[in-house]
Amino acid sequence: MNMPTIIGTLALICVVFLAVRYIVKEKKRGNKCIGCPYAGACEKHTTDHGCGS
């Protein structure tokens, strides 16, 4: 393996790790709609703001 391949692989692993860590963190906070600005106030995905509809 050459150096650019190793660097690219490490960068990809880092991005995937950070994404998974963010999702786990948000789920622990109780957000059902991750990325939705109303995620903290979403009641079982039935509100009319479009989150989870």
PyMOL Python script that loads the backbone (N, CA, C, O; Angstrom):
from pymol import cmd

cmd.read_pdbstr("""\
ATOM      1  N   MET A   1       0.850  -1.187   0.000  1.00  0.00           N
ATOM      2  CA  MET A   1       0.000   0.000   0.000  1.00  0.00           C
ATOM      3  C   MET A   1       0.889   1.241   0.000  1.00  0.00           C
ATOM      4  O   MET A   1       1.924   1.294   0.664  1.00  0.00           O
ATOM      5  N   ASN A   2       0.454   2.218  -0.754  1.00  0.00           N
ATOM      6  CA  ASN A   2       1.230   3.449  -0.798  1.00  0.00           C
ATOM      7  C   ASN A   2       0.644   4.483   0.174  1.00  0.00           C
ATOM      8  O   ASN A   2      -0.447   4.291   0.712  1.00  0.00           O
ATOM      9  N   MET A   3       1.363   5.555   0.386  1.00  0.00           N
ATOM     10  CA  MET A   3       1.012   6.552   1.389  1.00  0.00           C
ATOM     11  C   MET A   3      -0.339   7.230   1.135  1.00  0.00           C
ATOM     12  O   MET A   3      -1.099   7.379   2.092  1.00  0.00           O
ATOM     13  N   PRO A   4      -0.691   7.650  -0.086  1.00  0.00           N
ATOM     14  CA  PRO A   4      -2.008   8.268  -0.294  1.00  0.00           C
ATOM     15  C   PRO A   4      -3.177   7.333   0.037  1.00  0.00           C
ATOM     16  O   PRO A   4      -4.214   7.780   0.527  1.00  0.00           O
ATOM     17  N   THR A   5      -3.006   6.046  -0.230  1.00  0.00           N
ATOM     18  CA  THR A   5      -4.049   5.077   0.095  1.00  0.00           C
ATOM     19  C   THR A   5      -4.236   4.968   1.600  1.00  0.00           C
ATOM     20  O   THR A   5      -5.364   4.902   2.088  1.00  0.00           O
ATOM     21  N   ILE A   6      -3.138   4.949   2.328  1.00  0.00           N
ATOM     22  CA  ILE A   6      -3.195   4.856   3.786  1.00  0.00           C
ATOM     23  C   ILE A   6      -3.847   6.108   4.372  1.00  0.00           C
ATOM     24  O   ILE A   6      -4.692   6.008   5.261  1.00  0.00           O
ATOM     25  N   ILE A   7      -3.462   7.277   3.882  1.00  0.00           N
ATOM     26  CA  ILE A   7      -4.032   8.535   4.378  1.00  0.00           C
ATOM     27  C   ILE A   7      -5.527   8.606   4.057  1.00  0.00           C
ATOM     28  O   ILE A   7      -6.321   9.014   4.904  1.00  0.00           O
ATOM     29  N   GLY A   8      -5.906   8.219   2.863  1.00  0.00           N
ATOM     30  CA  GLY A   8      -7.315   8.219   2.479  1.00  0.00           C
ATOM     31  C   GLY A   8      -8.139   7.259   3.326  1.00  0.00           C
ATOM     32  O   GLY A   8      -9.253   7.585   3.735  1.00  0.00           O
ATOM     33  N   THR A   9      -7.596   6.087   3.585  1.00  0.00           N
ATOM     34  CA  THR A   9      -8.280   5.104   4.414  1.00  0.00           C
ATOM     35  C   THR A   9      -8.457   5.612   5.833  1.00  0.00           C
ATOM     36  O   THR A   9      -9.532   5.461   6.414  1.00  0.00           O
ATOM     37  N   LEU A  10      -7.421   6.210   6.399  1.00  0.00           N
ATOM     38  CA  LEU A  10      -7.510   6.760   7.757  1.00  0.00           C
ATOM     39  C   LEU A  10      -8.513   7.907   7.832  1.00  0.00           C
ATOM     40  O   LEU A  10      -9.243   8.029   8.816  1.00  0.00           O
ATOM     41  N   ALA A  11      -8.553   8.739   6.811  1.00  0.00           N
ATOM     42  CA  ALA A  11      -9.519   9.844   6.782  1.00  0.00           C
ATOM     43  C   ALA A  11     -10.945   9.306   6.718  1.00  0.00           C
ATOM     44  O   ALA A  11     -11.828   9.809   7.413  1.00  0.00           O
ATOM     45  N   LEU A  12     -11.175   8.300   5.898  1.00  0.00           N
ATOM     46  CA  LEU A  12     -12.499   7.697   5.788  1.00  0.00           C
ATOM     47  C   LEU A  12     -12.924   7.053   7.106  1.00  0.00           C
ATOM     48  O   LEU A  12     -14.072   7.208   7.523  1.00  0.00           O
ATOM     49  N   ILE A  13     -12.028   6.343   7.757  1.00  0.00           N
ATOM     50  CA  ILE A  13     -12.317   5.726   9.044  1.00  0.00           C
ATOM     51  C   ILE A  13     -12.653   6.798  10.079  1.00  0.00           C
ATOM     52  O   ILE A  13     -13.566   6.612  10.883  1.00  0.00           O
ATOM     53  N   CYS A  14     -11.937   7.903  10.068  1.00  0.00           N
ATOM     54  CA  CYS A  14     -12.179   8.999  11.001  1.00  0.00           C
ATOM     55  C   CYS A  14     -13.561   9.609  10.787  1.00  0.00           C
ATOM     56  O   CYS A  14     -14.279   9.859  11.755  1.00  0.00           O
ATOM     57  N   VAL A  15     -13.938   9.847   9.551  1.00  0.00           N
ATOM     58  CA  VAL A  15     -15.239  10.436   9.238  1.00  0.00           C
ATOM     59  C   VAL A  15     -16.366   9.502   9.674  1.00  0.00           C
ATOM     60  O   VAL A  15     -17.344   9.953  10.270  1.00  0.00           O
ATOM     61  N   VAL A  16     -16.242   8.226   9.386  1.00  0.00           N
ATOM     62  CA  VAL A  16     -17.270   7.256   9.774  1.00  0.00           C
ATOM     63  C   VAL A  16     -17.376   7.173  11.298  1.00  0.00           C
ATOM     64  O   VAL A  16     -18.480   7.127  11.841  1.00  0.00           O
ATOM     65  N   PHE A  17     -16.237   7.155  11.985  1.00  0.00           N
ATOM     66  CA  PHE A  17     -16.235   7.105  13.445  1.00  0.00           C
ATOM     67  C   PHE A  17     -16.943   8.319  14.037  1.00  0.00           C
ATOM     68  O   PHE A  17     -17.760   8.176  14.947  1.00  0.00           O
ATOM     69  N   LEU A  18     -16.640   9.506  13.531  1.00  0.00           N
ATOM     70  CA  LEU A  18     -17.260  10.721  14.056  1.00  0.00           C
ATOM     71  C   LEU A  18     -18.758  10.752  13.774  1.00  0.00           C
ATOM     72  O   LEU A  18     -19.525  11.232  14.608  1.00  0.00           O
ATOM     73  N   ALA A  19     -19.186  10.258  12.632  1.00  0.00           N
ATOM     74  CA  ALA A  19     -20.613  10.212  12.304  1.00  0.00           C
ATOM     75  C   ALA A  19     -21.359   9.261  13.235  1.00  0.00           C
ATOM     76  O   ALA A  19     -22.432   9.597  13.737  1.00  0.00           O
ATOM     77  N   VAL A  20     -20.805   8.098  13.464  1.00  0.00           N
ATOM     78  CA  VAL A  20     -21.433   7.127  14.363  1.00  0.00           C
ATOM     79  C   VAL A  20     -21.475   7.672  15.784  1.00  0.00           C
ATOM     80  O   VAL A  20     -22.476   7.506  16.482  1.00  0.00           O
ATOM     81  N   ARG A  21     -20.403   8.317  16.215  1.00  0.00           N
ATOM     82  CA  ARG A  21     -20.368   8.899  17.557  1.00  0.00           C
ATOM     83  C   ARG A  21     -21.433   9.979  17.718  1.00  0.00           C
ATOM     84  O   ARG A  21     -22.070  10.066  18.768  1.00  0.00           O
ATOM     85  N   TYR A  22     -21.633  10.799  16.691  1.00  0.00           N
ATOM     86  CA  TYR A  22     -22.659  11.844  16.727  1.00  0.00           C
ATOM     87  C   TYR A  22     -24.059  11.238  16.831  1.00  0.00           C
ATOM     88  O   TYR A  22     -24.887  11.712  17.608  1.00  0.00           O
ATOM     89  N   ILE A  23     -24.319  10.196  16.050  1.00  0.00           N
ATOM     90  CA  ILE A  23     -25.633   9.551  16.080  1.00  0.00           C
ATOM     91  C   ILE A  23     -25.905   8.936  17.445  1.00  0.00           C
ATOM     92  O   ILE A  23     -27.002   9.091  17.981  1.00  0.00           O
ATOM     93  N   VAL A  24     -24.931   8.247  18.012  1.00  0.00           N
ATOM     94  CA  VAL A  24     -25.105   7.638  19.332  1.00  0.00           C
ATOM     95  C   VAL A  24     -25.353   8.713  20.379  1.00  0.00           C
ATOM     96  O   VAL A  24     -26.215   8.549  21.242  1.00  0.00           O
ATOM     97  N   LYS A  25     -24.612   9.801  20.312  1.00  0.00           N
ATOM     98  CA  LYS A  25     -24.764  10.898  21.264  1.00  0.00           C
ATOM     99  C   LYS A  25     -26.162  11.511  21.179  1.00  0.00           C
ATOM    100  O   LYS A  25     -26.774  11.779  22.213  1.00  0.00           O
ATOM    101  N   GLU A  26     -26.673  11.736  19.983  1.00  0.00           N
ATOM    102  CA  GLU A  26     -27.992  12.317  19.808  1.00  0.00           C
ATOM    103  C   GLU A  26     -29.092  11.355  20.267  1.00  0.00           C
ATOM    104  O   GLU A  26     -30.084  11.793  20.851  1.00  0.00           O
ATOM    105  N   LYS A  27     -28.934  10.072  20.017  1.00  0.00           N
ATOM    106  CA  LYS A  27     -29.917   9.089  20.464  1.00  0.00           C
ATOM    107  C   LYS A  27     -29.968   9.024  21.986  1.00  0.00           C
ATOM    108  O   LYS A  27     -31.043   8.859  22.562  1.00  0.00           O
ATOM    109  N   LYS A  28     -28.815   9.153  22.645  1.00  0.00           N
ATOM    110  CA  LYS A  28     -28.790   9.161  24.106  1.00  0.00           C
ATOM    111  C   LYS A  28     -29.498  10.387  24.665  1.00  0.00           C
ATOM    112  O   LYS A  28     -30.060  10.334  25.759  1.00  0.00           O
ATOM    113  N   ARG A  29     -29.476  11.486  23.928  1.00  0.00           N
ATOM    114  CA  ARG A  29     -30.171  12.702  24.353  1.00  0.00           C
ATOM    115  C   ARG A  29     -31.670  12.592  24.137  1.00  0.00           C
ATOM    116  O   ARG A  29     -32.428  13.428  24.629  1.00  0.00           O
ATOM    117  N   GLY A  30     -32.104  11.588  23.418  1.00  0.00           N
ATOM    118  CA  GLY A  30     -33.525  11.354  23.202  1.00  0.00           C
ATOM    119  C   GLY A  30     -34.064  11.936  21.918  1.00  0.00           C
ATOM    120  O   GLY A  30     -35.279  11.939  21.716  1.00  0.00           O
ATOM    121  N   ASN A  31     -33.211  12.428  21.048  1.00  0.00           N
ATOM    122  CA  ASN A  31     -33.660  12.983  19.772  1.00  0.00           C
ATOM    123  C   ASN A  31     -34.020  11.858  18.821  1.00  0.00           C
ATOM    124  O   ASN A  31     -33.191  11.009  18.493  1.00  0.00           O
ATOM    125  N   LYS A  32     -35.272  11.864  18.383  1.00  0.00           N
ATOM    126  CA  LYS A  32     -35.714  10.829  17.453  1.00  0.00           C
ATOM    127  C   LYS A  32     -35.405  11.200  16.014  1.00  0.00           C
ATOM    128  O   LYS A  32     -35.139  10.327  15.188  1.00  0.00           O
ATOM    129  N   CYS A  33     -35.438  12.479  15.712  1.00  0.00           N
ATOM    130  CA  CYS A  33     -35.160  12.965  14.357  1.00  0.00           C
ATOM    131  C   CYS A  33     -33.807  13.685  14.376  1.00  0.00           C
ATOM    132  O   CYS A  33     -33.756  14.896  14.589  1.00  0.00           O
ATOM    133  N   ILE A  34     -32.753  12.974  14.164  1.00  0.00           N
ATOM    134  CA  ILE A  34     -31.425  13.571  14.214  1.00  0.00           C
ATOM    135  C   ILE A  34     -31.257  14.515  13.031  1.00  0.00           C
ATOM    136  O   ILE A  34     -31.508  14.139  11.886  1.00  0.00           O
ATOM    137  N   GLY A  35     -30.838  15.727  13.310  1.00  0.00           N
ATOM    138  CA  GLY A  35     -30.635  16.724  12.283  1.00  0.00           C
ATOM    139  C   GLY A  35     -31.821  17.649  12.106  1.00  0.00           C
ATOM    140  O   GLY A  35     -31.702  18.688  11.456  1.00  0.00           O
ATOM    141  N   CYS A  36     -32.956  17.297  12.669  1.00  0.00           N
ATOM    142  CA  CYS A  36     -34.149  18.130  12.573  1.00  0.00           C
ATOM    143  C   CYS A  36     -34.065  19.215  13.654  1.00  0.00           C
ATOM    144  O   CYS A  36     -33.746  18.909  14.803  1.00  0.00           O
ATOM    145  N   PRO A  37     -34.346  20.473  13.306  1.00  0.00           N
ATOM    146  CA  PRO A  37     -34.255  21.530  14.314  1.00  0.00           C
ATOM    147  C   PRO A  37     -35.288  21.389  15.427  1.00  0.00           C
ATOM    148  O   PRO A  37     -35.131  22.002  16.483  1.00  0.00           O
ATOM    149  N   TYR A  38     -36.330  20.604  15.219  1.00  0.00           N
ATOM    150  CA  TYR A  38     -37.373  20.394  16.225  1.00  0.00           C
ATOM    151  C   TYR A  38     -37.224  19.039  16.919  1.00  0.00           C
ATOM    152  O   TYR A  38     -38.168  18.567  17.552  1.00  0.00           O
ATOM    153  N   ALA A  39     -36.064  18.414  16.810  1.00  0.00           N
ATOM    154  CA  ALA A  39     -35.876  17.055  17.300  1.00  0.00           C
ATOM    155  C   ALA A  39     -36.161  16.920  18.792  1.00  0.00           C
ATOM    156  O   ALA A  39     -36.717  15.906  19.214  1.00  0.00           O
ATOM    157  N   GLY A  40     -35.799  17.903  19.594  1.00  0.00           N
ATOM    158  CA  GLY A  40     -36.022  17.811  21.024  1.00  0.00           C
ATOM    159  C   GLY A  40     -37.483  17.926  21.405  1.00  0.00           C
ATOM    160  O   GLY A  40     -37.876  17.455  22.472  1.00  0.00           O
ATOM    161  N   ALA A  41     -38.303  18.544  20.555  1.00  0.00           N
ATOM    162  CA  ALA A  41     -39.711  18.763  20.870  1.00  0.00           C
ATOM    163  C   ALA A  41     -40.637  17.844  20.070  1.00  0.00           C
ATOM    164  O   ALA A  41     -41.857  17.964  20.175  1.00  0.00           O
ATOM    165  N   CYS A  42     -40.095  16.957  19.299  1.00  0.00           N
ATOM    166  CA  CYS A  42     -40.892  16.079  18.445  1.00  0.00           C
ATOM    167  C   CYS A  42     -41.593  15.032  19.307  1.00  0.00           C
ATOM    168  O   CYS A  42     -40.940  14.281  20.031  1.00  0.00           O
ATOM    169  N   GLU A  43     -42.915  14.982  19.230  1.00  0.00           N
ATOM    170  CA  GLU A  43     -43.682  14.010  20.002  1.00  0.00           C
ATOM    171  C   GLU A  43     -44.064  12.832  19.119  1.00  0.00           C
ATOM    172  O   GLU A  43     -45.035  12.898  18.365  1.00  0.00           O
ATOM    173  N   LYS A  44     -43.298  11.763  19.216  1.00  0.00           N
ATOM    174  CA  LYS A  44     -43.549  10.522  18.478  1.00  0.00           C
ATOM    175  C   LYS A  44     -43.749  10.741  16.986  1.00  0.00           C
ATOM    176  O   LYS A  44     -44.544  10.040  16.359  1.00  0.00           O
ATOM    177  N   HIS A  45     -43.059  11.678  16.427  1.00  0.00           N
ATOM    178  CA  HIS A  45     -43.053  11.932  14.981  1.00  0.00           C
ATOM    179  C   HIS A  45     -44.433  12.319  14.429  1.00  0.00           C
ATOM    180  O   HIS A  45     -44.715  12.046  13.262  1.00  0.00           O
ATOM    181  N   THR A  46     -45.285  12.938  15.226  1.00  0.00           N
ATOM    182  CA  THR A  46     -46.625  13.260  14.733  1.00  0.00           C
ATOM    183  C   THR A  46     -46.867  14.762  14.627  1.00  0.00           C
ATOM    184  O   THR A  46     -48.002  15.173  14.384  1.00  0.00           O
ATOM    185  N   THR A  47     -45.857  15.582  14.799  1.00  0.00           N
ATOM    186  CA  THR A  47     -46.063  17.014  14.695  1.00  0.00           C
ATOM    187  C   THR A  47     -46.129  17.436  13.237  1.00  0.00           C
ATOM    188  O   THR A  47     -45.759  16.665  12.351  1.00  0.00           O
ATOM    189  N   ASP A  48     -46.592  18.640  12.982  1.00  0.00           N
ATOM    190  CA  ASP A  48     -46.803  19.082  11.610  1.00  0.00           C
ATOM    191  C   ASP A  48     -45.626  19.853  11.008  1.00  0.00           C
ATOM    192  O   ASP A  48     -45.784  20.492   9.968  1.00  0.00           O
ATOM    193  N   HIS A  49     -44.463  19.806  11.632  1.00  0.00           N
ATOM    194  CA  HIS A  49     -43.310  20.540  11.098  1.00  0.00           C
ATOM    195  C   HIS A  49     -42.504  19.747  10.099  1.00  0.00           C
ATOM    196  O   HIS A  49     -41.516  20.256   9.569  1.00  0.00           O
ATOM    197  N   GLY A  50     -42.890  18.520   9.823  1.00  0.00           N
ATOM    198  CA  GLY A  50     -42.246  17.736   8.794  1.00  0.00           C
ATOM    199  C   GLY A  50     -41.257  16.724   9.310  1.00  0.00           C
ATOM    200  O   GLY A  50     -40.765  15.905   8.533  1.00  0.00           O
ATOM    201  N   CYS A  51     -40.952  16.746  10.560  1.00  0.00           N
ATOM    202  CA  CYS A  51     -39.966  15.824  11.140  1.00  0.00           C
ATOM    203  C   CYS A  51     -40.573  14.432  11.269  1.00  0.00           C
ATOM    204  O   CYS A  51     -41.525  14.245  12.026  1.00  0.00           O
ATOM    205  N   GLY A  52     -40.050  13.477  10.559  1.00  0.00           N
ATOM    206  CA  GLY A  52     -40.500  12.094  10.671  1.00  0.00           C
ATOM    207  C   GLY A  52     -41.838  11.812  10.021  1.00  0.00           C
ATOM    208  O   GLY A  52     -42.406  10.738  10.214  1.00  0.00           O
ATOM    209  N   SER A  53     -42.339  12.744   9.269  1.00  0.00           N
ATOM    210  CA  SER A  53     -43.662  12.549   8.650  1.00  0.00           C
ATOM    211  C   SER A  53     -43.572  11.583   7.493  1.00  0.00           C
ATOM    212  O   SER A  53     -44.582  11.295   6.851  1.00  0.00           O
TER     213      SER A  53
END
""", "prot")
cmd.dss("prot")
cmd.show_as("cartoon", "prot")
cmd.util.cbc("prot")
cmd.orient("prot")
